Amino acid sequence: MWIFTEDGFFSTVVDRRDQSARLVRARDRDSLYWFCKSVGLDPKTAIGETPGRNYPYRVYVPEILWTGYLAVKGSDMSYEDFGVHCRKVTKSTNRFGQVKRFQVKQLRALSKIWEIMASSWEPRT
């Protein structure tokens, strides 16, 4: 599953060693840092590094922690435009008193993804 939240971009899969666990992967450490903060994990001990892999940062979590995260993100929504929200989040303080920062390159990537999906995702018949 690929998912974008105000915390970042994640690729999440079933842990092949434990089907009841999820492997939450990211291309940048910050995405997993904010994920860990959101679910009550210590980023310093939870985030593993796998240099040279497609997703060099990862966190193993029970399935219920991942689905709980998705439920909270879905129910806490207060914005009407995700791209605008991400630009605003970059400039504001979150509930932990810390500033989340999407890099300009990441904000551009979100816009490109929107453009690709708007013009290329064919409706299913």
C-alpha positions as CSV (number, residue, x, y, z in Angstrom):
1,M,0.0,0.0,0.0
2,W,1.3,3.4,-0.9
3,I,-0.1,6.2,1.2
4,F,0.6,9.9,1.6
5,T,-0.3,11.7,4.8
6,E,0.7,15.0,6.4
7,D,3.5,12.9,8.0
8,G,5.0,11.8,4.7
9,F,5.0,9.0,2.1
10,F,4.9,5.3,3.2
11,S,5.0,2.0,1.4
12,T,3.5,-0.6,3.8
13,V,3.5,-4.3,3.3
14,V,2.8,-7.5,5.3
15,D,5.9,-8.6,7.3
16,R,6.9,-11.8,5.6
17,R,8.1,-13.2,9.0
18,D,4.9,-12.4,10.8
19,Q,1.6,-12.0,8.8
20,S,0.0,-10.1,11.8
21,A,2.7,-7.4,11.5
22,R,3.3,-4.6,9.0
23,L,6.5,-3.2,7.7
24,V,6.1,0.5,7.2
25,R,8.8,1.7,4.9
26,A,9.9,5.2,3.7
27,R,12.4,6.8,1.5
28,D,13.2,9.5,4.1
29,R,13.7,9.3,7.8
30,D,11.4,12.2,8.6
31,S,8.3,10.4,7.3
32,L,8.9,7.6,9.8
33,Y,9.9,10.0,12.5
34,W,6.4,11.6,12.3
35,F,4.7,8.2,12.0
36,C,6.4,7.0,15.2
37,K,5.5,10.2,17.0
38,S,1.8,9.8,15.9
39,V,1.6,6.2,17.2
40,G,3.6,6.6,20.4
41,L,6.9,4.9,19.3
42,D,10.3,6.2,20.0
43,P,11.8,7.0,16.6
44,K,15.3,6.5,17.9
45,T,14.7,2.9,18.6
46,A,11.9,2.0,16.2
47,I,13.4,3.2,12.9
48,G,15.7,0.8,11.2
49,E,18.0,1.6,8.3
50,T,18.5,-0.6,5.2
51,P,20.9,1.4,3.0
52,G,20.8,0.6,-0.6
53,R,17.2,-0.7,-0.5
54,N,14.4,0.9,-2.4
55,Y,13.0,2.2,1.0
56,P,16.0,2.7,3.2
57,Y,14.0,3.3,6.4
58,R,11.5,1.0,8.0
59,V,9.5,0.3,11.1
60,Y,7.9,-3.0,12.1
61,V,4.5,-2.6,13.8
62,P,1.6,-4.8,14.8
63,E,-1.2,-4.6,12.2
64,I,-3.5,-2.9,14.7
65,L,-1.0,0.0,15.1
66,W,-0.9,0.6,11.4
67,T,-4.7,0.4,10.9
68,G,-5.2,2.7,14.0
69,Y,-2.9,5.2,12.4
70,L,-4.9,5.2,9.2
71,A,-8.2,5.5,11.1
72,V,-6.9,8.5,13.1
73,K,-5.5,10.2,10.0
74,G,-8.9,9.7,8.3
75,S,-11.0,11.0,11.2
76,D,-8.7,13.9,12.1
77,M,-9.0,15.5,8.6
78,S,-9.9,19.1,8.7
79,Y,-8.7,20.2,5.3
80,E,-10.4,20.4,1.9
81,D,-7.3,20.2,-0.3
82,F,-4.4,17.9,0.6
83,G,-1.7,19.7,-1.4
84,V,-2.6,23.1,0.2
85,H,-2.7,21.4,3.6
86,C,0.8,20.0,3.2
87,R,2.1,23.4,2.2
88,K,0.5,24.9,5.4
89,V,1.7,22.1,7.6
90,T,5.2,23.0,6.5
91,K,4.8,26.4,8.1
92,S,2.9,25.4,11.2
93,T,3.5,23.7,14.6
94,N,2.0,20.3,15.2
95,R,0.5,19.0,18.4
96,F,4.0,18.1,19.7
97,G,5.1,21.7,19.4
98,Q,7.4,20.8,16.5
99,V,7.4,22.0,12.9
100,K,6.8,19.5,10.2
101,R,8.7,20.3,7.1
102,F,8.0,19.1,3.6
103,Q,10.9,20.0,1.4
104,V,10.1,22.0,-1.7
105,K,11.1,18.9,-3.8
106,Q,8.6,16.8,-1.8
107,L,5.8,19.3,-2.4
108,R,6.6,19.3,-6.1
109,A,6.5,15.5,-6.1
110,L,3.0,15.6,-4.6
111,S,1.8,18.0,-7.3
112,K,3.3,15.8,-10.0
113,I,1.6,12.7,-8.5
114,W,-1.7,14.6,-8.6
115,E,-1.1,15.6,-12.2
116,I,-0.2,12.0,-13.3
117,M,-3.3,10.5,-11.5
118,A,-5.6,13.2,-12.9
119,S,-4.5,12.7,-16.5
120,S,-3.4,9.0,-16.7
121,W,-5.6,6.9,-14.3
122,E,-8.1,5.4,-16.6
123,P,-11.5,4.7,-15.1
124,R,-12.3,1.0,-14.7
125,T,-15.0,-0.3,-17.0
